[in-house]
Amino acid sequence: MMNLTTLGGVQEYGRNCFLLTNQTTITCIMLDCGVRNGTPEVYPPITEEIAQSLQAVFISHVHNDHIGALPLLAEKGFHGEVWMSEASLTQLHPIISMWKQKNLDDALSNLQFRTFPKATRGKEVSLSKNLHVTWGYSGHMLGSIWYSFRVNEETFFYSGDMALDAPLLVTDRPVLRFYDHALIDSGHAAYTMPYQRSIQNIQDALSDPLEPYHIPVNLSGKACDLLFSLYHALPDQTFFIDLTLNEHLRAYLQHSDQMRKERMHEFTDMLQSDRLQLATETKQPGIYLTKQAPFEMTNIQTSIYLDQSSPFYKSHPDRDDLSRILSYIKATQVTFFHSKEQDLEIILKNQTNGGIML
């Protein structure tokens, strides 16, 4: 029988790290290996016993709350394969370089990074006699994927971070619908925010075309989606981004299999437009999607939900999205992750499935 052990990510936002074990087949794998962001970062309780018992690690995407504890895992003695998508590995290389600057070279050399070829998308891949994996795109950011595991004859679904209606990226449906256990992203499921309502609220907050506005963003699918949506919703506005986001946007073209085909022409036109510029410290009217504001301007927070009028942009399933996921993914037991404790209580009250677990 497969057992799920939570090392982080349940009743908290971040530190996503889960163990999946099966004593009958002597299978022990880790799903993501992240930290809770903050100062200081909070790490999952990875011991030498856990690290040295693992056969493999499966990464859903390269955000810090899903990969930040990989150096700790290596230090604790994990010698093995770390699986992810091709696009994720491309983005991981500069992160590995930063880790090495912290004198972690010896530990990191224990990690064997492996990718699933794009041609295996939606197809079962056998990694051992008892461990079989299927993967598909999850829509959350470039390279983000979900996993479907078959261990012996038991099945397990891990959504990773998921976005159902991302304007740029596709979200694949798993071929299999029925699972023994499912681990589902519920990051924004304590409330409901339809996509078009969200964009309209943000537009309303950007009311003066002669003023500069700052929308704080990190390198993420949310930043790319938000830029793309606002660029088309506000045709008279100029948008400013930093060099890192500009390079990330162009990486989409190298992994176009993950993009919505009907958006490709609009996306390439945006990249070539004079309305999209690199930010400088010269004050100009427009909308700045950068990590830091280059000068003082009106700040629009799109990560905070207060009510239906908030300029909030969801990057995880909201309540309606979660219902859609659960209507398709049928599981004997369901565990929700990526929700703070108070939000998880609200989510659980809205679910009636007797197999739902903390």
C-alpha positions as CSV (number, residue, x, y, z in Angstrom):
1,M,0.0,0.0,0.0
2,M,1.2,3.5,-0.9
3,N,1.7,6.0,2.0
4,L,1.9,9.7,1.7
5,T,4.1,11.6,4.2
6,T,3.9,15.4,4.3
7,L,7.2,17.2,5.0
8,G,5.7,20.6,4.2
9,G,3.1,22.2,2.1
10,V,-0.1,21.2,3.9
11,Q,-1.7,23.8,6.1
12,E,0.9,26.2,5.0
13,Y,1.7,28.2,1.8
14,G,5.0,26.9,0.5
15,R,7.6,24.4,1.6
16,N,6.1,21.8,-0.7
17,C,7.8,18.5,0.0
18,F,6.1,15.0,0.1
19,L,7.2,11.4,0.4
20,L,5.5,8.6,-1.4
21,T,6.4,5.1,-0.1
22,N,5.3,1.5,-0.8
23,Q,6.7,-1.1,1.6
24,T,5.6,-4.0,-0.6
25,T,7.7,-2.9,-3.6
26,I,10.4,-1.1,-1.5
27,T,9.6,2.2,-3.3
28,C,10.4,5.6,-1.8
29,I,10.2,8.7,-3.9
30,M,10.0,12.5,-3.1
31,L,7.6,14.9,-4.8
32,D,9.1,18.4,-4.9
33,C,11.7,19.6,-2.3
34,G,10.9,23.2,-1.4
35,V,11.3,25.8,1.3
36,R,8.8,28.2,2.8
37,N,10.0,31.6,1.5
38,G,10.9,34.3,4.1
39,T,13.8,35.5,6.2
40,P,14.9,33.0,7.2
41,E,13.6,30.4,4.8
42,V,11.9,27.4,6.5
43,Y,13.1,24.0,5.4
44,P,11.3,20.6,5.4
45,P,12.5,18.2,8.2
46,I,14.7,16.1,5.9
47,T,16.9,13.6,7.8
48,E,19.8,11.5,6.6
49,E,17.5,8.5,6.9
50,I,14.9,10.0,4.5
51,A,17.5,11.3,2.1
52,Q,19.4,8.0,1.9
53,S,16.2,5.9,1.5
54,L,15.0,7.8,-1.6
55,Q,15.1,6.2,-5.1
56,A,14.2,9.4,-7.0
57,V,12.9,13.0,-6.7
58,F,10.2,14.4,-9.0
59,I,10.1,18.2,-9.4
60,S,6.9,19.8,-10.7
61,H,8.5,23.2,-11.5
62,V,11.5,25.4,-10.4
63,H,9.9,27.9,-8.0
64,N,11.9,28.1,-4.7
65,D,9.0,26.7,-2.7
66,H,9.3,23.5,-4.7
67,I,13.1,23.2,-5.2
68,G,14.8,25.3,-2.6
69,A,15.7,22.4,-0.3
70,L,17.4,20.3,-2.9
71,P,20.9,21.4,-1.6
72,L,19.8,20.2,1.9
73,L,18.6,16.9,0.5
74,A,22.0,16.4,-1.2
75,E,23.9,17.4,2.0
76,K,21.9,14.8,3.9
77,G,23.2,12.1,1.6
78,F,20.8,11.7,-1.3
79,H,22.6,10.2,-4.3
80,G,20.1,9.8,-7.1
81,E,18.0,11.1,-10.0
82,V,16.0,14.3,-9.9
83,W,13.4,14.3,-12.6
84,M,11.7,17.3,-14.2
85,S,10.6,18.7,-17.6
86,E,13.1,19.9,-20.2
87,A,12.0,23.5,-19.8
88,S,12.4,23.2,-16.0
89,L,16.0,22.0,-16.3
90,T,16.9,24.9,-18.6
91,Q,15.6,27.3,-16.0
92,L,17.3,25.4,-13.2
93,H,20.9,25.9,-14.5
94,P,21.3,29.5,-13.3
95,I,19.8,28.5,-9.9
96,I,22.3,25.7,-9.5
97,S,25.1,28.3,-10.3
98,M,23.8,30.4,-7.3
99,W,23.8,27.4,-5.1
100,K,27.4,26.6,-6.0
101,Q,28.4,30.1,-4.9
102,K,27.4,29.0,-1.4
103,N,30.1,26.3,-1.4
104,L,27.6,23.5,-2.1
105,D,29.5,22.0,-5.1
106,D,30.3,18.7,-3.4
107,A,26.8,18.0,-2.2
108,L,25.2,19.1,-5.5
109,S,27.4,16.7,-7.5
110,N,25.3,13.9,-5.9
111,L,22.2,15.1,-7.7
112,Q,21.7,13.5,-11.2
113,F,19.3,15.8,-13.0
114,R,17.1,14.0,-15.6
115,T,14.4,15.2,-17.9
116,F,11.4,13.6,-19.6
117,P,11.7,14.0,-23.3
118,K,8.8,16.0,-24.8
119,A,7.7,13.0,-26.8
120,T,6.8,11.1,-23.6
121,R,4.2,13.7,-22.6
122,G,1.0,11.9,-21.7
123,K,2.6,8.5,-22.1
124,E,3.6,6.1,-19.3
125,V,7.4,5.9,-18.6
126,S,8.7,2.9,-16.7
127,L,11.6,3.9,-14.4
128,S,11.8,0.5,-12.7
129,K,9.9,-2.7,-12.5
130,N,7.4,-1.2,-10.0
131,L,7.5,2.5,-10.7
132,H,5.7,3.9,-13.7
133,V,5.2,7.7,-14.4
134,T,3.0,9.7,-16.7
135,W,3.4,13.5,-16.9
136,G,1.6,16.5,-18.5
137,Y,1.7,20.2,-18.5
138,S,0.0,22.0,-15.5
139,G,-0.3,25.6,-16.9
140,H,1.3,27.2,-13.8
141,M,4.6,28.4,-15.4
142,L,7.0,27.4,-18.2
143,G,8.0,23.8,-17.5
144,S,5.5,23.1,-14.8
145,I,4.0,19.6,-14.9
146,W,1.7,17.2,-13.0
147,Y,2.6,13.5,-12.3
148,S,0.6,10.3,-12.4
149,F,2.3,7.4,-10.7
150,R,1.6,3.7,-10.8
151,V,3.4,1.7,-8.1
152,N,2.6,-2.0,-8.4
153,E,-1.2,-1.6,-9.2
154,E,-1.8,1.5,-7.0
155,T,-2.2,4.9,-8.5
156,F,-1.3,8.4,-7.3
157,F,-1.9,11.8,-8.8
158,Y,0.2,14.9,-8.0
159,S,-1.0,18.1,-9.5
160,G,2.0,20.2,-8.8
161,D,0.9,23.9,-8.9
162,M,-1.9,24.1,-11.5
163,A,-3.6,26.8,-13.5
164,L,-6.6,25.8,-15.6
165,D,-7.2,28.9,-17.6
166,A,-3.7,30.4,-18.2
167,P,-3.9,32.5,-21.3
168,L,-0.5,31.4,-22.7
169,L,0.2,27.9,-21.4
170,V,-1.7,24.6,-21.9
171,T,-3.0,22.5,-19.1
172,D,-3.2,18.8,-20.0
173,R,-5.8,16.4,-18.7
174,P,-4.5,13.2,-17.3
175,V,-5.5,10.1,-19.3
176,L,-6.3,8.3,-16.1
177,R,-9.2,9.6,-14.1
178,F,-9.4,7.2,-11.1
179,Y,-6.7,7.2,-8.4
180,D,-6.2,5.6,-5.1
181,H,-4.8,8.9,-3.8
182,A,-4.5,12.5,-5.2
183,L,-2.5,15.4,-3.9
184,I,-4.1,18.6,-5.3
185,D,-3.1,22.2,-5.4
186,S,-5.7,24.3,-3.5
187,G,-3.6,27.5,-3.2
188,H,-6.5,30.0,-3.9
189,A,-9.5,27.7,-3.3
190,A,-10.7,29.5,-0.2
191,Y,-12.3,32.1,-2.6
192,T,-13.5,32.6,-6.1
193,M,-12.0,34.9,-8.7
194,P,-13.0,34.4,-12.3
195,Y,-10.2,35.2,-14.7
196,Q,-12.0,38.0,-16.6
197,R,-13.1,39.6,-13.3
198,S,-9.6,39.6,-12.1
199,I,-8.3,41.4,-15.3
200,Q,-11.1,43.9,-15.1
201,N,-10.3,44.7,-11.4
202,I,-6.6,45.2,-12.3
203,Q,-7.6,47.4,-15.2
204,D,-9.8,49.5,-12.9
205,A,-6.8,50.0,-10.6
206,L,-4.7,51.3,-13.5
207,S,-7.1,54.1,-14.1
208,D,-4.8,57.0,-15.2
209,P,-3.0,56.5,-18.5
210,L,-0.6,59.4,-17.7
211,E,0.7,57.8,-14.5
212,P,3.3,55.2,-14.0
213,Y,2.1,52.0,-12.1
214,H,4.2,49.2,-10.6
215,I,3.0,45.6,-10.4
216,P,5.6,43.7,-8.4
217,V,6.3,40.3,-10.1
218,N,8.9,37.6,-9.7
219,L,10.0,35.3,-12.6
220,S,6.9,33.2,-13.0
221,G,4.0,32.1,-15.2
222,K,1.9,34.7,-13.4
223,A,4.1,37.5,-14.6
224,C,4.0,36.4,-18.2
225,D,0.3,35.8,-18.2
226,L,-0.5,39.1,-16.5
227,L,1.7,41.0,-18.9
228,F,0.1,39.3,-21.9
229,S,-3.5,39.9,-20.7
230,L,-3.0,43.5,-19.7
231,Y,-1.1,44.2,-22.9
232,H,-4.2,43.3,-25.0
233,A,-6.7,44.7,-22.5
234,L,-5.0,48.1,-22.5
235,P,-3.9,48.9,-26.1
236,D,-2.9,52.5,-25.4
237,Q,-0.5,51.6,-22.5
238,T,3.3,51.0,-22.6
239,F,4.7,48.1,-20.6
240,F,8.1,48.0,-18.9
241,I,9.9,44.8,-17.9
242,D,13.4,44.0,-16.6
243,L,16.0,42.0,-18.6
244,T,15.3,38.8,-16.7
245,L,11.6,38.7,-17.5
246,N,12.4,39.6,-21.1
247,E,14.7,36.6,-21.4
248,H,12.2,34.4,-19.7
249,L,9.4,35.5,-22.2
250,R,11.7,34.6,-25.1
251,A,12.3,31.2,-23.6
252,Y,8.6,30.4,-24.3
253,L,9.5,30.3,-28.0
254,Q,12.0,27.6,-27.3
255,H,9.3,25.5,-25.6
256,S,6.4,26.3,-27.9
257,D,4.9,22.8,-27.3
258,Q,3.7,24.1,-24.0
259,M,2.0,27.2,-25.4
260,R,-1.5,27.6,-26.6
261,K,-1.2,27.5,-30.4
262,E,-4.0,30.1,-30.9
263,R,-1.9,32.6,-28.8
264,M,1.4,32.3,-30.6
265,H,0.8,35.0,-33.1
266,E,-0.3,37.5,-30.5
267,F,2.5,36.6,-28.2
268,T,5.3,37.1,-30.9
269,D,3.7,40.4,-31.9
270,M,3.9,41.6,-28.3
271,L,7.5,40.7,-28.1
272,Q,8.3,42.7,-31.2
273,S,6.1,45.7,-30.3
274,D,7.4,49.2,-29.2
275,R,4.8,49.1,-26.5
276,L,7.0,46.5,-24.6
277,Q,10.2,48.0,-23.4
278,L,13.0,47.4,-20.9
279,A,12.6,49.4,-17.7
280,T,15.0,52.2,-16.9
281,E,15.3,54.7,-14.1
282,T,13.8,57.4,-16.3
283,K,10.3,58.1,-15.1
284,Q,7.7,57.5,-17.8
285,P,4.0,56.8,-17.8
286,G,3.1,53.2,-18.2
287,I,2.9,49.9,-16.4
288,Y,6.0,48.4,-14.9
289,L,6.0,44.6,-14.3
290,T,9.3,44.3,-12.4
291,K,10.6,42.8,-9.1
292,Q,11.6,46.3,-7.8
293,A,10.2,49.7,-8.7
294,P,12.9,51.7,-10.5
295,F,11.5,54.9,-9.0
296,E,8.6,56.0,-6.8
297,M,5.2,55.2,-8.3
298,T,1.7,53.8,-7.5
299,N,2.0,50.2,-6.4
300,I,-0.6,47.6,-7.4
301,Q,-0.6,44.4,-5.4
302,T,-2.0,41.6,-7.4
303,S,-1.2,38.9,-4.9
304,I,-3.6,39.9,-2.1
305,Y,-7.3,38.8,-2.1
306,L,-9.6,40.9,0.1
307,D,-12.9,40.6,-1.8
308,Q,-14.4,40.3,-5.3
309,S,-13.3,43.8,-6.2
310,S,-9.6,43.2,-5.4
311,P,-7.0,43.6,-8.1
312,F,-6.0,40.0,-7.5
313,Y,-4.5,37.7,-10.1
314,K,-4.8,34.0,-9.2
315,S,-2.0,31.6,-10.1
316,H,-3.4,28.5,-8.3
317,P,-6.9,26.9,-8.5
318,D,-9.7,29.0,-6.9
319,R,-12.9,27.4,-5.5
320,D,-14.5,26.9,-8.9
321,D,-11.3,25.6,-10.4
322,L,-10.9,23.1,-7.6
323,S,-14.4,21.8,-8.2
324,R,-13.5,21.3,-11.9
325,I,-10.4,19.4,-11.0
326,L,-12.2,17.2,-8.5
327,S,-15.0,16.5,-11.1
328,Y,-12.4,15.0,-13.3
329,I,-9.8,13.5,-10.9
330,K,-11.6,10.8,-9.0
331,A,-9.6,9.5,-6.0
332,T,-10.4,7.4,-3.0
333,Q,-8.4,9.8,-0.9
334,V,-7.6,13.5,-1.6
335,T,-5.0,15.7,0.2
336,F,-5.0,19.4,-0.4
337,F,-1.7,21.4,-0.3
338,H,-0.5,25.0,-0.8
339,S,-3.2,26.5,1.4
340,K,-2.7,28.3,4.7
341,E,-4.3,26.6,7.7
342,Q,-7.3,29.1,7.9
343,D,-7.9,28.8,4.2
344,L,-7.7,25.0,4.3
345,E,-10.5,25.0,6.9
346,I,-12.7,26.9,4.5
347,I,-11.8,24.6,1.6
348,L,-12.6,21.4,3.6
349,K,-16.0,22.8,4.7
350,N,-16.9,23.1,1.0
351,Q,-16.0,19.5,0.3
352,T,-18.2,16.5,1.0
353,N,-16.0,13.7,-0.2
354,G,-15.5,11.4,2.7
355,G,-12.0,10.5,1.5
356,I,-10.7,14.0,1.8
357,M,-7.7,14.3,4.2
358,L,-5.5,16.9,5.8
